[in-house]
Amino acid sequence: MESSGIAIFSPATIANLSCGFDVLGLALEGIGDRMTVGLTPEPGVRISRITGANLPMEAEKNVAGVAAMALLQASDFQGGVVIEIEKQILPGSGIGSSAASAAGAVWAVNKLLGEPFSPKRLVGFAALGEALASGAPHADNVAPALYGGITLIRSYDPLDIARIHCPPLLYVTLLHPQIELKTSDSRSILKRTITLEKGIRQWGNVGGLVTGLFTEDYGLISRSLEDGIIEPLRSLLIPGFEDLREAALGAGALGFGISGSGPSVFALSRGEETALHTEQSLISCYNSLGIPFKTYTSAINKNGVRLWNEQTDILI
Amino acid sequence: MESSGIAIFSPATIANLSCGFDVLGLALEGIGDRMTVGLTPEPGVRISRITGANLPMEAEKNVAGVAAMALLQASDFQGGVVIEIEKQILPGSGIGSSAASAAGAVWAVNKLLGEPFSPKRLVGFAALGEALASGAPHADNVAPALYGGITLIRSYDPLDIARIHCPPLLYVTLLHPQIELKTSDSRSILKRTITLEKGIRQWGNVGGLVTGLFTEDYGLISRSLEDGIIEPLRSLLIPGFEDLREAALGAGALGFGISGSGPSVFALSRGEETALHTEQSLISCYNSLGIPFKTYTSAINKNGVRLWNEQTDILI
């Protein structure tokens, strides 16, 4: 790695948040990829090393590479970049693995170039990396990874992103069943049409969740964490989903749902204690299934991608 | 009217607010019905007088009567009520005429009984009156009429209502074409299914509008006032709709859409001056059509139904 490189932390993210399919997402604290990115005199993007996952080293086949190339093409920088990735987020886990790499790459290159691009432009570049992973330029993971906190993609065309207030006591618990579930598979299970009635309930819940977040009304947040459209279909692909939901809500969680396109599931809780209690309940529930899994409990990451801090960032 | 009666003002309301079909609504200032309501020793509800519109005097056929009866049945009061209604809002105008009568009746009776019921219960009673008018117990007009400001119906079953922050500079302009358009007709034009793609855009806009309202981001409010599902169908029933939109946006309005199920249309503006300018543009646009119409410009009513104040309330 060239001496001009910077080390960064790029967080895992949860997209959808039950009712907000394709529009809502949040960033996690303490769970994310570490990347080192440097400028080089040679044009183009070079992936010099990937640890932690078996991913393509060719820049044009790698989400971080594609995202960084999109940024370089839009900039007037004549040189190139070299990227080293320590994957901590397993690809296919449903907590924004590809988004973390794409967001981290564009954030770091933008930083090294003197920040010529706005966060919204960075989301656009990173979403092109996402398109490589999922077939569509989704931004519901890259937006929270770059902005931190809780974000809303109001519109994809044109791209319009809003930050939503993050209540201080909101904690996230994750359970990642170590099974393979491709985003493209979990998208193909969806139906192209929905009833107007279900649509009304869904946008009522999105309005309720956003209102609950801004007013720190945890009861309203809890009641709004409902998805009658996507979850009934996708949850069929996740072993033990209904038992996990019962375990989470029984432990006092505000709500429970699928993280992104799964297979990871998440719960939101009021306070760290309830989140840790929820984690224990999910562990007890899943221990009986014989499927390997991991769990995490995390606060919400307020900052998004940031410079790596050896003192406070612990690779998990 | 018995001496124990109270005089109240019950505001007109705008339901839907473009993207928030069946869930969002706001209350208007200065436009509303005046009602006088008193307790009587005789059980039941009696409508003693209605001026300003040709509406049924039989309590069980009148929205205010049905709503008041629902409240009385849930209370332990042994007597009855007598209601006098001065309609200022034309039935079928699309600005919550029946909702104003229903909301006003239950608010007044509750007040006279010492406020045994919460605002949410009052919405439930008033929605039963609404069911008489439109065939379904809608609450997107009665909720803002009773709560004031901007409200969200997160869920109808169970009823769940949230208040949304009201940016101080938000003004409403209305144009009411004096044509008849029944709620049941404008509901029957709707399709029972929508594409998932349009649903996603709609709940993105609801999230954007709510976020814009809480953060007083007028640009975001403007971009979110979009409805790709209901408006393309219902606007066909409103003469000159697209010209009116052009006139409103050309005058600087943040957004333009159908009020409730129409035929009234509304625009939201930042500041009273722009709202008045928008009103002039709508008038110029509609003058050429040869259809009688009325226009109003109003702030948002923060309080909802209130005691009538001779000094400040002007019947229009």
Interface residues (C-beta under 8 A of the other chain):
Chain A: C19 G20 F21 D22 V23 L24 L152 I153 R154 S155 D160 A162 I164 H165 L190 K191 R192 T193 I194 T195 L196 E197 G199 I200 R201 Q202 W203 G204 N205 V206 G207 G208 L209 V210 T211 G212 F214 T215 D217 L220 R223 S224 I229
Chain B: C19 G20 F21 D22 V23 L24 L152 I153 R154 S155 D160 A162 R163 I164 H165 L190 K191 R192 T193 I194 T195 L196 E197 G199 I200 R201 Q202 W203 G204 N205 V206 G207 G208 L209 V210 T211 G212 F214 T215 D217 L220 R223 S224 I229
